[in-house]
Amino acid sequence: MRFNGVVVDNAFKIDLLIDNNLIVELKSNERLAAVHSKQVLTYLRLMELPLGILMNFGQPLFKDGLKRIANDYQGPFGQGETSL
């Protein structure tokens, strides 16, 4: 990662980066805390990506452990437009 012209090696570790477009953060907790969502949002902002998924395998049902997180980043498609 580069910040103010300084290269910072190993600044953060993303669990999965799919096709350089989607961050997937994996957890295994009884319940998610607000800090988990903020962690994904920070990754999205640093990498200027629009979407991330937080997956928590600690929930009884898999669907209850999924959370989609959107960044307010405006990508190469301009204001209000996305490729999704």
Order of alpha helices (4+ residues) and beta strands (2+ residues): beta-beta-beta-beta-alpha-beta-beta
